Amino acid sequence: MKNVRQSEILNIVQTKDIDTQEQLLEELRSRGFTTTQATISRDIKELRLVKELTSSGEYRYAISERKMSSTTDARLRNIFKEGVLSIDVAQNIVVVRTMPGLASAACSALDAMDIDGMGPAVMSQLIERGLVRTAADLYFLTADQLADLERMGKKSAQNAVDAIAASKTRGLERLLFALGIRQVGQKAGKILAARFGSFDALAQAGEEELTAIDDVGGITAAYIRAWLESPQSQHLISRLKEAGVSMEAVEQSAGDQFKGMTFVLTGALERFTRDEAAALIEARGGKASGSVSKKTTYVVAGENAGSKLRKANELGIPVLTEAAFAELLEK
């Protein structure tokens, strides 16, 4: 592979209007790069970054000097998120070293199940030693096995084992998120858990039944069925059950008083976080949306509400203060 030259990549970043993966690949190839993987996410586009996967498994990005001053290590980690081992920034080239796919997937499962004390470096060692091959293997680790790893003493190892044990009761919505089913994230996990109540009930659902659920389209339903029918997935679930991981939904519905209603949250709320407010709406049968339309039932406006509040006023959508929203929850 031809080495990445800072001047060439920066020229692409600063002078080319590239919006698709195909355009980026074509431009890179025309300049002598042999990469077959290159992507532009919304965040990366905003930072004016171009990414190329090198043969050594590193991602190299060129970033314009105009953006360099406002680009911090924390911001980069937030963009690249899963599986980052290290980030080096030098002479406007950002090098991101990532872990293998299995380690990245295992770390994603840890986050989804809210398990602390086991970072990417620890996870990579577990995989290299053959102690973890699937997420289920995490639940069979011992404190002695963890204490034998670099950066893990006896106390840290025991804390990690305790955190893993505590995650067994997180419930179905967290589990579905952790399983890594395509297009099933945190929100979809909540919706599916609320609808079916148990993993076994979900496993019996066909594509038609899944598609009938709000926010679960035909493509997502097909992905869910394909995952459920995979022998590897079935073995994983069997192992998780053997470890005592809960397959039942833990959050009980607070009623259906918001059934058929769509809420939009905007501005800074004081009593709730956005996620908390959305969860309260969904627990009552409503839907929390990110955009205002004629189908919106209420807009909940906190401090410094902006364009969503203006659009609600233009469309004549009722607007609730945070206090009024809290009162509505109690009815």
Backbone torsions as a table, in degrees:
resi	resn	phi	psi	omega
1	MET	NA	137.4	178.3
2	LYS	-68.8	137.1	-178.8
3	ASN	-63.7	146.7	176.8
4	VAL	-72.3	124.3	178.0
5	ARG	-104.2	123.8	-175.2
6	GLN	-54.5	-44.2	-175.9
7	SER	-62.7	-40.0	-179.1
8	GLU	-68.8	-46.1	-178.4
9	ILE	-64.7	-43.0	178.9
10	LEU	-61.7	-34.3	178.0
11	ASN	-64.0	-39.8	176.6
12	ILE	-63.0	-47.2	-177.7
13	VAL	-59.6	-45.0	-170.0
14	GLN	-88.1	-21.9	-173.4
15	THR	-118.6	-15.3	-176.2
16	LYS	-103.6	140.5	176.0
17	ASP	-98.3	88.5	-174.8
18	ILE	-108.1	124.6	-176.6
19	ASP	-120.8	-13.8	-176.9
20	THR	-125.7	160.5	178.5
21	GLN	-62.0	-40.0	-178.0
22	GLU	-63.1	-41.3	178.6
23	GLN	-63.3	-41.2	-179.2
24	LEU	-65.0	-46.0	179.5
25	LEU	-60.6	-43.2	-179.3
26	GLU	-61.8	-42.6	-179.6
27	GLU	-66.3	-42.7	179.5
28	LEU	-63.0	-43.3	-179.4
29	ARG	-65.7	-38.0	-179.9
30	SER	-64.7	-20.6	179.9
31	ARG	-99.2	8.0	173.5
32	GLY	100.6	1.9	177.8
33	PHE	-83.8	144.9	-177.9
34	THR	-107.4	15.3	-178.7
35	THR	-62.8	147.3	175.0
36	THR	-115.9	1.6	179.2
37	GLN	-130.2	121.7	176.4
38	ALA	-157.8	131.0	-176.5
39	THR	-135.0	155.9	174.6
40	ILE	-129.2	114.0	173.9
41	SER	-92.9	170.6	-179.8
42	ARG	-60.3	-45.2	-178.7
43	ASP	-65.1	-41.2	-179.6
44	ILE	-66.2	-37.7	177.8
45	LYS	-62.1	-41.8	179.7
46	GLU	-63.5	-34.4	179.3
47	LEU	-83.0	-3.2	-178.1
48	ARG	60.7	48.8	179.9
49	LEU	-107.1	143.6	172.1
50	VAL	-119.6	134.8	-173.0
51	LYS	-115.4	138.7	173.5
52	GLU	-136.4	131.7	176.5
53	LEU	-86.3	118.9	-179.4
54	THR	-88.2	170.0	-177.7
55	SER	-66.2	-21.0	-179.0
56	SER	-88.4	2.4	178.9
57	GLY	86.7	11.8	176.8
58	GLU	-95.1	150.3	172.6
59	TYR	-105.8	127.1	179.9
60	ARG	-111.8	133.0	-179.3
61	TYR	-126.2	141.7	171.5
62	ALA	-104.8	137.0	-177.5
63	ILE	-131.6	134.7	-177.1
64	SER	-68.0	151.4	-179.5
65	GLU	-60.7	-30.5	-179.4
66	ARG	-61.5	-33.8	-178.7
67	LYS	-94.0	-17.6	-174.3
68	MET	-58.6	-40.1	-175.1
69	SER	-64.4	-27.1	-178.2
70	SER	-101.4	5.3	-177.5
71	THR	-100.6	111.8	-179.2
72	THR	-103.8	162.3	177.3
73	ASP	-57.8	-41.2	-179.1
74	ALA	-63.6	-39.4	-179.5
75	ARG	-67.3	-40.6	178.2
76	LEU	-63.5	-43.3	179.4
77	ARG	-62.3	-36.2	179.5
78	ASN	-65.5	-35.4	179.1
79	ILE	-72.3	-48.7	-175.0
80	PHE	-81.1	-25.7	171.6
81	LYS	54.9	-102.2	-164.7
82	GLU	-72.0	138.7	168.3
83	GLY	79.0	14.8	-178.4
84	VAL	-82.4	124.1	176.5
85	LEU	-92.3	-41.8	179.3
86	SER	-158.9	155.6	177.2
87	ILE	-131.9	124.7	177.0
88	ASP	-119.3	133.5	177.8
89	VAL	-121.0	120.4	179.1
90	ALA	-152.3	129.9	176.3
91	GLN	51.8	45.3	175.6
92	ASN	66.9	12.1	174.0
93	ILE	-112.2	125.1	178.4
94	VAL	-101.9	122.9	178.3
95	VAL	-110.4	120.9	-179.5
96	VAL	-113.5	118.6	178.2
97	ARG	-97.6	124.9	-176.4
98	THR	-115.3	158.7	179.9
99	MET	-86.4	166.6	177.2
100	PRO	-59.0	159.4	-176.3
101	GLY	-57.2	-39.5	-178.6
102	LEU	-63.9	-43.3	179.3
103	ALA	-64.3	-40.8	178.9
104	SER	-61.8	-44.0	179.3
105	ALA	-63.4	-40.6	179.2
106	ALA	-64.5	-39.7	178.2
107	CYS	-66.1	-35.9	176.2
108	SER	-62.7	-39.9	178.0
109	ALA	-64.7	-39.7	177.1
110	LEU	-59.3	-45.6	180.0
111	ASP	-63.7	-44.6	-177.8
112	ALA	-63.0	-36.1	-179.9
113	MET	-90.4	4.6	176.6
114	ASP	59.2	50.1	179.0
115	ILE	-103.8	117.3	179.8
116	ASP	-96.7	162.3	170.9
117	GLY	95.3	3.7	-179.5
118	MET	-137.1	98.6	-178.1
119	GLY	-89.5	-175.7	-178.6
120	PRO	-57.2	-40.2	-178.1
121	ALA	-64.3	-41.8	178.1
122	VAL	-65.2	-43.6	-178.5
123	MET	-63.0	-40.4	178.8
124	SER	-61.7	-39.9	178.2
125	GLN	-64.6	-40.4	179.8
126	LEU	-62.7	-38.7	180.0
127	ILE	-72.0	-42.4	179.2
128	GLU	-60.9	-33.7	-179.5
129	ARG	-86.2	-1.2	178.8
130	GLY	77.3	15.1	-179.1
131	LEU	-83.3	-24.3	179.2
132	VAL	-130.4	119.4	174.9
133	ARG	-119.4	-24.5	174.4
134	THR	-137.9	168.5	179.5
135	ALA	-60.8	-29.8	-179.4
136	ALA	-63.8	-30.6	-178.8
137	ASP	-62.4	-24.7	178.6
138	LEU	-58.0	-35.0	-174.3
139	TYR	-79.6	-3.0	178.7
140	PHE	-112.6	6.3	178.1
141	LEU	-73.0	149.5	176.7
142	THR	-111.4	161.7	178.8
143	ALA	-62.7	-35.8	179.6
144	ASP	-65.0	-40.9	178.5
145	GLN	-62.9	-41.3	-179.5
146	LEU	-72.3	-37.8	-178.6
147	ALA	-64.7	-21.0	-179.2
148	ASP	-80.6	-6.0	-178.6
149	LEU	-87.0	158.4	173.5
150	GLU	-65.1	145.0	178.3
151	ARG	69.0	12.8	179.9
152	MET	-130.1	109.1	173.1
153	GLY	-89.3	-176.9	-177.4
154	LYS	-63.0	-42.6	-178.3
155	LYS	-66.8	-44.4	179.3
156	SER	-63.4	-38.2	179.5
157	ALA	-63.9	-44.3	180.0
158	GLN	-66.3	-38.9	177.9
159	ASN	-61.9	-39.0	179.5
160	ALA	-66.7	-43.0	178.4
161	VAL	-62.6	-40.5	178.3
162	ASP	-64.6	-39.4	179.6
163	ALA	-66.2	-39.2	177.7
164	ILE	-63.8	-44.2	179.9
165	ALA	-62.6	-40.4	-179.8
166	ALA	-64.9	-28.8	-177.3
167	SER	-71.7	-13.1	-178.7
168	LYS	-62.8	-22.1	-177.4
169	THR	-104.5	17.0	-178.4
170	ARG	-66.9	-26.5	176.3
171	GLY	101.4	171.6	-172.3
172	LEU	-63.3	-39.7	-175.4
173	GLU	-64.2	-39.3	176.8
174	ARG	-68.4	-40.5	-179.0
175	LEU	-61.8	-45.8	-179.6
176	LEU	-61.0	-38.3	176.8
177	PHE	-65.1	-40.1	-176.0
178	ALA	-73.0	-24.2	-174.5
179	LEU	-68.5	-18.4	176.9
180	GLY	77.0	26.8	175.8
181	ILE	-69.0	133.0	-177.0
182	ARG	-57.0	133.0	178.6
183	GLN	66.9	11.8	175.1
184	VAL	-109.5	93.0	178.0
185	GLY	-98.6	-157.8	-176.3
186	GLN	-63.3	-43.8	-178.3
187	LYS	-66.3	-46.9	179.4
188	ALA	-62.9	-35.9	177.3
189	GLY	-60.4	-41.7	178.1
190	LYS	-64.2	-44.9	-178.1
191	ILE	-62.7	-45.9	-179.1
192	LEU	-67.1	-39.4	179.2
193	ALA	-64.5	-41.8	180.0
194	ALA	-66.8	-35.0	-176.9
195	ARG	-75.9	-42.3	-172.3
196	PHE	-102.9	-29.6	175.8
197	GLY	81.8	-26.8	179.1
198	SER	-149.2	157.0	179.0
199	PHE	-65.8	-39.2	-179.1
200	ASP	-61.3	-38.6	178.1
201	ALA	-66.7	-40.6	177.1
202	LEU	-62.4	-40.9	-177.3
203	ALA	-62.9	-22.8	-179.8
204	GLN	-88.2	-9.5	-175.8
205	ALA	-78.0	135.5	176.7
206	GLY	-88.6	174.9	-178.7
207	GLU	-61.4	-37.7	-178.8
208	GLU	-63.2	-43.6	178.6
209	GLU	-65.9	-39.9	179.3
210	LEU	-66.2	-41.8	-178.1
211	THR	-65.6	-26.5	-179.6
212	ALA	-71.2	-12.4	-179.1
213	ILE	-82.0	137.6	176.6
214	ASP	-56.5	137.1	176.6
215	ASP	73.2	6.8	174.1
216	VAL	-117.8	101.8	-178.3
217	GLY	-85.8	-177.4	-177.4
218	GLY	-63.6	-39.0	-178.9
219	ILE	-66.2	-46.3	178.6
220	THR	-61.9	-42.1	178.9
221	ALA	-60.1	-40.9	178.9
222	ALA	-65.5	-40.4	177.3
223	TYR	-62.2	-42.2	-179.4
224	ILE	-63.1	-47.0	-179.8
225	ARG	-63.1	-41.6	179.8
226	ALA	-61.9	-40.6	179.6
227	TRP	-65.7	-46.4	-177.4
228	LEU	-63.0	-31.9	-176.9
229	GLU	-86.7	-7.4	179.9
230	SER	-72.1	131.9	177.3
231	PRO	-58.7	-36.4	178.6
232	GLN	-63.7	-40.1	178.9
233	SER	-66.6	-41.6	-179.9
234	GLN	-64.5	-37.8	176.6
235	HIS	-66.3	-40.3	178.4
236	LEU	-60.3	-46.8	179.9
237	ILE	-62.9	-39.3	177.8
238	SER	-60.2	-42.8	179.5
239	ARG	-67.4	-39.4	178.8
240	LEU	-65.0	-39.4	176.4
241	LYS	-64.6	-40.7	178.1
242	GLU	-60.2	-34.8	180.0
243	ALA	-78.6	-10.0	178.6
244	GLY	90.7	19.0	178.3
245	VAL	-73.8	131.5	-177.6
246	SER	-65.5	134.4	177.4
247	MET	-110.4	14.8	-177.1
248	GLU	-112.4	151.0	175.4
249	ALA	-71.9	137.8	-178.2
250	VAL	-102.6	-23.9	-178.8
251	GLU	-86.1	125.6	178.6
252	GLN	-91.6	144.3	179.3
253	SER	-65.6	141.4	177.4
254	ALA	-92.2	12.3	-178.9
255	GLY	118.7	-174.6	-179.6
256	ASP	-124.7	30.9	-176.4
257	GLN	-63.2	-23.4	179.3
258	PHE	-102.2	13.3	-177.3
259	LYS	-57.3	130.6	-180.0
260	GLY	82.8	-2.7	-179.2
261	MET	-97.5	147.2	176.4
262	THR	-122.5	125.5	-179.9
263	PHE	-110.6	146.6	172.2
264	VAL	-123.8	127.6	-179.7
265	LEU	-100.6	132.7	179.5
266	THR	-145.5	152.1	-178.7
267	GLY	80.1	179.2	-177.9
268	ALA	-88.6	120.8	176.9
269	LEU	-95.4	146.3	-177.6
270	GLU	-99.3	-39.3	-176.0
271	ARG	-81.7	-27.8	-175.6
272	PHE	-131.9	155.2	164.1
273	THR	-82.4	167.0	177.9
274	ARG	-60.0	-43.4	-179.2
275	ASP	-63.1	-40.2	179.3
276	GLU	-64.7	-44.9	179.6
277	ALA	-63.1	-42.3	178.8
278	ALA	-62.8	-40.6	179.5
279	ALA	-64.3	-38.4	178.5
280	LEU	-65.5	-38.8	177.8
281	ILE	-65.6	-48.0	-177.6
282	GLU	-66.3	-34.0	178.7
283	ALA	-65.9	-19.6	179.0
284	ARG	-103.0	15.2	174.5
285	GLY	89.8	1.3	-178.8
286	GLY	-91.4	-178.0	-179.9
287	LYS	-126.9	132.9	175.7
288	ALA	-99.9	116.1	-176.9
289	SER	-109.0	159.2	-179.7
290	GLY	-96.8	-4.3	-178.1
291	SER	-138.7	150.8	-178.8
292	VAL	-91.4	133.9	176.2
293	SER	-146.5	179.9	179.0
294	LYS	-64.4	-19.5	179.6
295	LYS	-84.5	-6.3	-179.7
296	THR	-68.6	132.8	179.4
297	THR	-85.5	-49.7	179.1
298	TYR	-139.7	148.2	166.6
299	VAL	-111.2	124.7	177.2
300	VAL	-97.1	114.2	-172.8
301	ALA	-109.6	121.3	173.7
302	GLY	-96.2	-161.2	-180.0
303	GLU	-67.4	144.7	175.7
304	ASN	58.5	36.0	175.0
305	ALA	-65.7	143.5	-173.8
306	GLY	-117.8	-117.8	-170.7
307	SER	-63.3	-32.9	-179.2
308	LYS	-67.0	-37.6	177.2
309	LEU	-67.0	-41.4	178.8
310	ARG	-62.7	-41.9	179.7
311	LYS	-66.7	-37.8	177.8
312	ALA	-60.8	-42.5	178.8
313	ASN	-64.8	-39.0	179.4
314	GLU	-64.7	-37.3	-177.8
315	LEU	-89.2	-5.9	-178.9
316	GLY	74.8	27.2	178.3
317	ILE	-78.8	132.4	177.4
318	PRO	-58.3	136.9	-179.2
319	VAL	-114.3	128.4	178.9
320	LEU	-106.1	138.9	167.6
321	THR	-74.9	168.3	178.4
322	GLU	-62.1	-37.6	178.8
323	ALA	-64.3	-42.5	179.2
324	ALA	-65.9	-36.3	176.8
325	PHE	-63.9	-43.0	178.9
326	ALA	-61.8	-39.2	177.9
327	GLU	-65.9	-39.4	179.0
328	LEU	-63.1	-34.7	178.4
329	LEU	-63.9	-29.7	-175.4
330	GLU	-84.7	-13.2	-177.2
331	LYS	-73.6	NA	NA
